[in-house]
Amino acid sequence: MKINEEIETLSQKLLSYQKAYYVDGQSLVTDLEYDALFDRLQTLENEYPQFALPDSPTKRVGSDLSSDFPEVEHTIPVLSLDKAYSADSVLSFIDKSEKKAKGDLSFVVEEKIDGVSMVLYYVDGVLDKAVTRGNGSVGNDVTANIKTIPSVPLRLTENLNIAVRGEVYLPKDEFEKIKEKQPEIEKQYANPRNLTAGSIRRQKSSETAKIPLQIFVYEGFWESEEDKPKDHLHILSKLKSLGFRINPHLGYFARTKEVAQQNLKQANLDGSAFDFSELGNYIELCTDRRPTLAYEIDGLVTKVNELEVREEFGYTEHHPRWAIAYKFESPQAETTVEGITIQVGRTGRITPVAELKAVHLGGSVIKRATLHNQLYIDELELAIGDEVSVSKRGDVIPAVEQVLEKNTLGNMTYKIDEYCPTCNTKLTQVGAHLFCPNYNCPDQVLGRLAFFVGREQMDIVTLGVKTLEKLVAMGLIKDIPDIYTCNYTSLATEKGFGDQSVENILASLEQSKAAPFSVVLTSLGIPDLGKKAVELLIKSGFDNIDKLIEAASKKDESLFTSIPQIGPQTAATIIEAFQNPHILEVIEKLKAVGLNFTEEAKENNLEQIFASQVWCATGSFENFNPRSKALKEVELRGGRTTNTVTSKTTHLLAGQGGGKKSQEAQKLGVSIVTESEFLALLGQKTEKKPELEQLMLF
């Protein structure tokens, strides 16, 4: 057999095996046989690249070449959907549609997958482009990444020119597996949809290939009118025969159940047949079934089945008039992005913040929400004027989760300016984030100061944000050491201050000097050097600052990566930080004013009553403010602590206002402990501290 013929034969075999496994759920060969064929094809393609096919199964593994995502104009309408929040609203839509059509209609109800919308363009049956939704008219070309998804056909069973809409998603169990292996994933990606969006925009498709993404398709657009199916049921049936995955959870409604059953059978589709009177029960059934599904859904989509009627109804600027989305009740709120502002953090990190039309969420009014970074904005394809969903991550920080409907202003995806909005310094890119490199940037200075005096750091309660702003504006404080050398008597004559205020500040400063080395080191605000990392360093022998500085000067990451749970990134940060002249100068000045830079050995005689237990905390407490103090009590008694409730969590300490964490704990069977019960376990009570001024994120 000729080389080109063998490559073609192997490709066809492997594509058929992939379809059988990932689309039809059937295994036609053993893993060993499949791997042998795949390896043979890859070897041949490497030796004879001129014979490699455009739809080769080896495309699934992706490439290590970096790629950008050029803009592509859509050739089909890629719009949002009108929304309903009750079964009655959906029934009203059906009734109005029938009156408008002046005749009997049928309707298809499909699950609304909570993923990333994608349009697949095929030319002569071969995948030509995969394009994100974008603003509905223009999207980004992510073809190389989408080709790595096994359930996306690279070649159809017929040589058609067709556009197909679908939803790319990550199964829930796969998301949990990834979080277990990479706990840091949860900090960046709150749910499967966020990780899906991030994966689709990886610069290297080989990285996308490592994420087990899936796709369901739900609409097809034929170039040839002759090939176009007669209704939506037959669109789905045809897409299935072409090699696509369609969602088997399909509800079909007609005037009578018998007619619905007959039409489903004629289209050769799996699904459930109903008459219109059963719609309410079906919505209830889908709502109850939602937690048991292998994937996330956020609603149901009801569509007119007859394509001629769809053409007659047409579209608005926002949505088709022949479909409506029923949305499940959700802890998320829906609002509009009225603007985007840029925050500069204490480390210089740039964070875009969405300015929102005020909306109630979780007992509070939300006007601002984090957008993380430019990559996150790109993943959402977010523009000013878009309608979005907003949640409170960890029940605290508001975040924009999803674009629900694109703006009609023509605004494209927002791009962060290349210069710092505070000091106009040119920004630098580090990983996924932009940074202002100017150490003396006013926003960075204030951020470092506020972090240093914060409750969970040096706990200097008399120096709140407003006081610090005043001191900086007066030129009395320019950096952290100035907190201890400042002439605070100048404040006594300022409005809102007096002699007593100055005495209170001086007293709290003196009290803060007793803070242990671990607290002082954490309070410096060095990236990646939080409480946990500092504890690991001290336990590993770095119990004074001079040892750390000396080790960092050797520029040997292994001195730190040899410590369990400290990786290359943290090691590199430590080395860079303790060679930074600014940080070294701050340390020397803080030494001079009497802060502790050596950890004293402390004997722990407490009974280890929480050994083998994993605790999390939620809400607010009378005796533990901040709540990290309660978790510290757990650690002193042998327990481990975590910021999120998972299957490994054994106890949740629940205070006032606990939200999602309490619900998750109940679902997982985690023991929920009240503050009074916790105090009883400790066998002691801690005095309640007064409310103090603190820095809020937004």
N, C-alpha and C positions, 0 to 999 in steps of 0.2 A: 504493500500500500504506500502511495506517495505521502510525503510529509504533510502537504496541505490537506489531503484527504483524511489522514489520521487525526489531524488537529480538528477538522470539522466534525468527524465522527465522535471524538472524545467530548467536544463541546456540546453536541446535541445530547449525548448520553447524560452528561453531568447536569445540564439544564433540566432535563426531564426528571432526574433524581431529585434535584433541588425543589422543583415544583411539587413533586409528590410528597416530599417531606415537609416543606414549609407552608405549602398552600393546602394540600389535601390531607395532611396528617398521616401519610403512609410512608413506611421505610421499605424501599425496593431492593436495597443492597446493604451489606454490613458496612460499618464504619471503616473497616480495614480495606474492603474493596473500593469504597468511594475514595479514600485517601490515596490509594495506589493510582487510580485513574487521574485524580487531581494532580498528583505530583508529576505524573507522566506528561500531562498537558502543559503544566507550568515549565517543565524542562524543555519541551519542544518549542514553546513560545519564546523562551529566553534565547534559544539557539537560532530560531527562525522567526524573528518578530514580524517579518513581512507577511507571514501567513496567519497571524493572530486575528481573530474575528472581533468586530466591535462589540459583540454581545458575549464575549468569552466569560465563562464562569469564574475565571481567575480575577475578574474585575471586583469580585466580592471582597477580596482581601484588602483592597485599597492601595494607595500609593503613599510613599513618604515624601513626595514632592509637595511643597507648600503651594496653595492656590488661593486666589482671591475669588470673589463672588460677583461677577459682572451683572449689571442690570439687564433684564430681558423683558420685552413687552409681551403681555399676554394676548393671545388670540381668541380667548373665550372670556365671558364675564366671570370674575372671581369676586363675588359680593358677600356681604354678611347676610344674616337672616333676621327677619322680624321676630319679635319675642312675645311669648305668652307665659303666664305664671300660674295658670289654673286649667283644669280640664274643660271648664265652661268656656274659656277663651279659645281653646282649640276647637271645640264644637261650634262656637260662633264663627270661627274662620271657615270651617267646613260648610256651614249653612250659607254664609255670604258667597262662598265660591260657587256653590251649586246654583244660587239665585243669579249670580252674574253669568254663569255658563248656560243658564236656562235649560238645565237637564241634569240627569243623574251623573255623578262623578264617583270615582273610587280614589282612595288615598293610601299611601304607603307611609308607615311610621318606622323610622330607623333610630337606633341609639346614636346620640351625638358624642362621638369619641372625644375625650379631653386630651388632644394631642396637638400636632402641628400640621396645618393645612398645606397640601402639596399638589401641584399640577404636573402630571407626567405627559410629555409630548412624544408620540411615536411617529416615525416616518418609515413607510414600507415595513411596518411591523417591528422595527428596532427602536429601542429607547434612544431618543435624540437629546432631550433635555428634561431636567427636573427643576422646577422653578417654585420658589416660595410665593405665598400670597402677595407679599409687598403691600402696596396701597390699593390693590385691586386691578390696577392697570399695568403696573411694572413691578416685577419681583426680582429676586436674586437667583442666579444659576448655581445650583448646588448638586449638579448631576453626578460628579465623581463620588460624593458622599452617599447619595441615594442609591447608587449602584451597589453599595456594600450591603444593602438590606436584602436578605435572601428571598423574601416574599414579594419583592418588586420584579416583575418579569423583565428580563433584558431583551427578549425577543418574544413576540406574540405568536399564537398558533395560526394567525392569518397576516398577510402583508397589507395592513391597514394604515392609513393616516388618521390618527385619533388623538384626542386630548382627554385625559382621565383625571378627575379630582379625587383625592383621597386624604386620609388622615394618618400621619406617621405617629406612632406611639411606642412607649416602653411598658411592657407588662409589669404589673405591680410587684410580683414576686422577684422579677429580675432587678427592679429598683432596690428592693430590700437586700438582695444578695450583694449588690454593688456597695450599698451603704455599710454592710458588715465588713467588707474587705477594705473599703476606703471611707472611714468615718468622716473625713473632711468634706466629702461630697455633699453631705446634708447642709453644710454651712453655705455652699454656693448654690445648690439646687434643692428647693424646698419640696418638690414633688416630681413625679415621673415626667410630666409635661415639660418642666423647666430643663431637666436633664436631656430630654429629647431635643428641645430647641438648641441647647448648647452643643449637643453631639452633631447635629446637622450642619452647624457652622464651624466645625473643627477645620483648621487650616490644612491638616493632613488627613486624607481619607482613610489611611491605615488606622488612625485613632478612632474614627467613626466606626470602623468595622469591629472594634472591640466591644461596642455597646450593642446588645441584642435587640435592635429596633424591629418593629413590625409595621405593617400597613393594612388598613381596610380601605377599599375604594367604594365610592357611592354615586358617582356620576360619570357619564361618558359623552363626548361630543364628537360626532363623526364628520369628517370632511365631505364625504359623499352622501347626499340625501338618499340615494338608493340603498345604501348600507344601513341607514339609521333605523333602529328598532321602533316599533309602533307605540310603546308606552314604557313607563319607568320599570315595571316588572321585567320586561324583556331587555331593557338596558342592563339591569343587574345580571340577568341570565346570560346575556352575551358576554359581559365582562368576565363572568366566571368561566365561560368556555374559552376565553382568550388567555386564561392563565392567572387572573387576578384573584386576590382574596376578597370576598365580600362577607359582611357580618351576617351570620346565620340567624341572629335575633331580629327577626323582621315581622312587623305586624301589618296586615293588609285589611283594609276596611272598605266594604261595599254596602249597597242598600240592604242586601241580605247576606247571611253567612254562607249560604249555598253558592251564591254567585262568587263570593270571595274565594271559597275553596276551589271552585272550578278554574278561576283565573290563575291562582297560584300553581295549580297542577299543570295547566297549559304552559305556563312559563318555566316549568321544571325547576321550581325554587322551593327550598325549605323555608318555613315560616309559619305563622299562625293566622288563621282567617277569622274575621269578626264582622258583625254589623255595627253600625254607628252607636247603638245604645250601649255597647260594651267598651267604648273608648275610655271612660272614667276608670273602669276596673283594670283595663290594660295599663294605664298610666300608673295606677297603684301597684300592679304586679311588677312593672319595670323598676319602680322606686324601691320596692322591697328586695328585688333581685340585685340591685346595684352593688351592695357591699360584697356579694359573692362572686362578682365578675373578675376575670383575670386582668382587666384593664379598667382605667378610669373613664367614666362618662359623666357629663355635666347636664344632660338633658335628653330630649327626644325631638326628632325632626319629622314633621308631618308635611308630605308633599302631594300635590295633585299628581295622579298617576298618568293621566292622558296628556301626551306631548302636544297635541294640537291645541288643547285648552291652555297649556303653559304659554305657547307662543301668542295666543290671543290675550292672555293676562299681561304678559310682558314684565317689565322691571321698573322699579323706582331708581333713584340715584344710589340708594343704600342696599336694597334687597329685591329678590324676585317676589312678585305678587302671588306666586303659586305655592309658597312654602312658608312654614312658620316653625320656630324653635320653642318647645316647651322647656323651661329652665327649672331644674330642681332647686328647692330651697337650699341656701348655702350660707356659711358664715362670712362669705365674701360680700363686699358691697360693690355697686356699679356706679361709676361717675365719669366725669370728663376731665382730660388733662388740659388745663388752661395755660400752662407754661412749664418751663423746665429751668431750674436754677442750679448752680454749681457750688458745692461745698468743698472747702479745702480743709482736710483733717490735720491732726497734730503731726503726722508723719509726712505730710505733703500729698497724701493720697486724694485724688479728685473723685468726688461722688456726685453724680447727677441726681437731682431730687425733683420729682413731679409735683407741680403746684396744681392741686385738684379743686374742682368745684366741691364745696363742703358736703360731706356725706356721713351719716351715722354708721358706726361699725363697732361692735363689741362694747356698747355702752359709752362710747365717746365719739366726738366729732372729728373726722379725719380731713385735713386740708393739705397734707403733704405726705409723700411716700417715696421710699428709696427706689432708685433705678440701678444701683450697684455700679455699673460701668458701661462703657460704649458697647462692649460685646453683648451685654444683657439687653441694651436698647435695640441692637441689631437683631438679636434673637426674637424679640417681640415685634420687630419692625414698627416701632412706636414713633408716632409723630404728634406734635401739638394739635389738639382738637379731637384726638381719638377718644372713643368711649372705651373704658377699661374696667377690669375687675380688680379690686384691692382687698388684700387680706392683712391680718396681723400675724406675722411670723413669730412663733414662740409666744404668742399672745401679747407681744409687746411692740415690735417694730413694724409699722405699716409698709407694705411693699406692693408695687404694681405686679399683678400676676399674669394678666392676659389682655390682649386687645380684642374687644368684643365687636367693635364696629369702627371702620376707618372714617376719618374726617372727610368732609366735603369741600374743604378749603384748598385742596391740592397740595397740602403739606406733605413732604417726603420724610423718611426716617431721620430723626434728629441726630445731628453730629456735634460733638463737643468741640469747642474752639481749641486751637493748639496753644493758647497762652493762658496763664493763670489769671483768673478773674480778679484776684486781690492785688497781686504785685506785678502782673504782666510779664512774668518770666516764662520762657518757652517751656512747655511741658515735656516730660520724658515718658516713654512707655516701658513698664516693667511688668512682664506677664500680661494679664488681662487688664491691668489698671494703668491709668495715667497718674503721674506725680509731678508736683511742683518741686524742683530741686533747690529752691532758695530756702535755706535753713532759717533765715530771718523774716520770712513771709509773715505778715501780721496775723493771719488766721492760724498759721502753724504755731506761732508763739503762744497765742491765747489757748489753743487746743492742748499744748503740752502743759501749760500751767494748770488748766482746769482738770486735766487727767491726774496730774501729780497730787493735787489737794483733794481729790475725790474720795467718797466714802470708802470704797473698796481698796484705795491706795493709802495715802498718808492720813486721810481722814481729818483734814484741817477744816473743821466745820464752819469756822467764821469767815473763810475766804470762798464765797460763792462766785458764780460767774460774773454777776453784775459788779461785785467789788473788784474782781480781777480786771475787768474791763476799765473800771475807773482808774485803777493803779497804773495800768498800761498806758492809758490816755494821758495821765499826768507825768509819764516818763519815769515813774518810780520803780517799775519792774520791767525788765527786758528779757529775762530768762529765769529758769527755775531757781538758781542760787539766790537771786535777788529777793525771793520770798522771805529768806531768813535775814537779809541785811538791809532791807528797805526801811526808810525812816517813816514809820507809820503815823508819827505825830502830825504829819502834814494833812492827814485825813480828818483830824479832829475839827477842822474848820469847814469841812465840806458838808453840804446839805445831806441829811440822813445819817451822819456820823457824829461822833462825839468822843469825849475822853474815855467813857466806858467801853465804847466800841473798840477803841485802840487797845485798851487793857485786855479785852476778851481775845482779840487777835493775837497779841503777844503771848497770852497764856496758852492758847491752843497751839501756837508754834512751838513753845517750849515742851508741851506735852507730846507733840509729834516726834520729837527727837528720840523718844524711847522706842520708836518703831524698830522691829528687828530688821536685819539685813535683807531677808527675803522680801519684806514689804517695800523697803527702800529701792531694791533692784527692780521690782515689778513696777514701781511708781515712775521710773525713768521713762516708761512708755516705749521701750525698744520693740520694734515689730517682732512677732513670733516669740517674744520672751514674756509670756504671761505667767500667771500664778503656777500652773502645772509645770511648765518648763523650768522655772526658777527652782521649784522644789526638787525636780530631778537633778539639776545641776548641783545643788547643795548636798543632796544625799550621795552624790557621786564624788564628793570631795572638794568641790569648788565652793568652799565655805567662807571665802573672803574675796573681795574685789581684785586684789593683787594677783591671786592665782588665775582668775579669769582673764585679766589683761595680759598676763605672761603667756598663757596658753594661746590666746588669740594672736599674739605677736608672731607665733610660729607658723601661722597660716596653714595649719594641718587640720582639716575637717575631721579626720578620724579620731582626734582627741575628744570630739563631742559626739560623733555618730556612734562611737562605741557604747554610749549610754543608751540603754533601751528607751524607745519611744522618741528619741531625738533623731530626726532625719537630716539629709544633706541640706535642705533649704534652711532649717533652723540653725544648723552648724555654720553655714555660710553667713547668715545674718549676725550671729554672735561674733564671728571673726571680724566682719566689716564694722560692727558697732563699736567694739572695744579697740579699734584702731582709728576711729573717727575723732579728730581733734576736738570737735565741739563737745562730744560726749565725755571725753577724757577730762576736758577742762571743767565741765559741770561736776563730775565726780570729785575732782580735787577740791573744788570750792565747797561742796557739800560735806566733805571730810572735815574741812577747816571749821565749819560751823557746828560740828559735833554729831552728825548723823552716823548711824551704825553701818559699817561696811565689812563687818565680820559677824558670822552667825555663831551665837553661843549654843552649845549643846544643851538640850533640855530633856529631862527625864520624863517619860510619859508613863504614869502609874495608873492611868484610867483603864477600867475593865473594858475589854474589846467586845462589847455586846453587839456590835454591828458587823463583825467579821463575816465574810462571804456574802454580804448583802450589797446591793447597788441601789443608791437613793437618788431621787430627783426632787426638785422643789418647784412649786408654782404658787402664784398669788403673793400677797403681802402679809406680814406678821407683826404682832405687837412687840415681841421680844427679840426678834432677829431682823435688824434693819442695817444693812441689806440682808437678803435671805441667804447670801453666801456664808454668813456667819453660822447659820444652822447647819449647812453642809460641812463646814469646818468641824463642827462638833461630831458629825458622823465619821469624818476621816480620822479624828483623834481617837475614836473608839473602834477603829479597824475596818470601817466600811469604805466602799468606793462611791464616787459621786459622778453624775452625768447631767448634761444640760437638756437631754431629750428623753422621753419615755419610749423605750423599745422593749422587745421581748425579753431582754436580759435584765431589765429593771425589776427589782423586787419590791421597792417601797416608794410611794410618792407622798412627800410632805406637802399638804394642801392648806394654803392660807386663804385669806379673803380675795375674791376675784379670780380664782383659778379658772381657766377656760378649757382650751383644747387638750391640755395635758391630763386634766382630770377625766375627760371623756375617753381619751386614749387608754388611760390606766384602767378604767372600768372595763373597756373592751378586751384588754389583754389579761385581766384578772390580777392586776398589780394591787398590793395592799395599800390603801389610802389612809394616811395617818394625819390627824388634826394637830394643831399646835399644842393644845393642852395634853394630848396623848404623848406627843414627842417630849414635852417637858417632863412628863411622868417617867418616861423611859430614861431620861438623863438623870432623874432624881434631884433636880435642882431647878431654880427659876432665875431668869436673867432679867435685869431691870429694863423696862421699856424706855427707849431713847426718844427724845423729842424730834419732831419733824424739822429737817434742816434744809437749807438751800442746796440744790444740786443741779448738775448739768443735764439737760434733756437733749436727746438726739435731734428731735425736730421741734 
